[in-house]
Amino acid sequence: MPLPSHAHGSAPHGHSTPGHSTPGLTTPAEAHGLARTGAAALLDVREAAEFTAGHAPGALHQPLIALVAGVPLPPEAAGRTVLAICRSGNRSQRAAELLAQRGVEVLNVAGGMNAWAEAGLPVTTPGGSPGHVI
C-alpha cells in the first residue's frame, strides 16, 4: 500500500542510496495515524518485558532477536507496510533494515516509544490499562 509522500525519507545520517532498499523514517504521529487507519502494521521489536510494560495500542510484537534469527513477521503484518518501533529508534532501525532486505515495505519510527510517549500518544499494557515505556 503506498504511503503519503511525507512518510518516505532517507535513513538517518544520510545512509540512503538511490536504488537501494534503505528504510525511511516516519514520526510517531504519522505512524499512529497510519496504524490507526489500518494503512500499516506497527511492529514493536523490543523485548517482552518492555512490550508488556507499555506499547502502542494495536502494536504487534516481534523482538529484534527473533527477526535476526529469521522468524517471519506475525501473520497480521504479512503483505502490509510495517512501521518498526522500539524504545529509542536504534533496534527498530536494525529491524527495518532486515525487513527491507526481505522485500518488506518498512519505515522506522523516529525516536521510538520514548518519542511516541513524549508526543502524548497512547501507551497501553496487554490488558488495556495505561502503560509506561521502560
C-alpha positions, 0 to 999 in steps of 0.5 A, a space after each residue: 500500500 503506498 504511503 503519503 509522500 511525507 512518510 518516505 525519507 532517507 535513513 538517518 545520517 544520510 545512509 540512503 542510496 538511490 536504488 537501494 532498499 534503505 528504510 525511511 523514517 516516519 514520526 510517531 504521529 504519522 505512524 499512529 495515524 497510519 496504524 490507526 487507519 489500518 494503512 500499516 502494521 506497527 511492529 514493536 521489536 523490543 523485548 517482552 518485558 518492555 512490550 508488556 510494560 507499555 506499547 502502542 495500542 494495536 502494536 504487534 510484537 516481534 523482538 529484534 532477536 527473533 527477526 535476526 534469527 529469521 522468524 517471519 513477521 506475525 501473520 497480521 503484518 504479512 503483505 502490509 507496510 510495517 512501521 518498526 518501533 522500539 524504545 529509542 529508534 536504534 533496534 527498530 532501525 536494525 529491524 527495518 533494515 532486515 525487513 527491507 532486505 526481505 522485500 518488506 515495505 518498512 519505515 522506522 519510527 523516529 525516536 521510538 516509544 520514548 518519542 511516541 510517549 513524549 508526543 502524548 500518544 497512547 501507551 497501553 499494557 496487554 490488558 488495556 490499562 495505561 502503560 509506561 515505556 521502560 
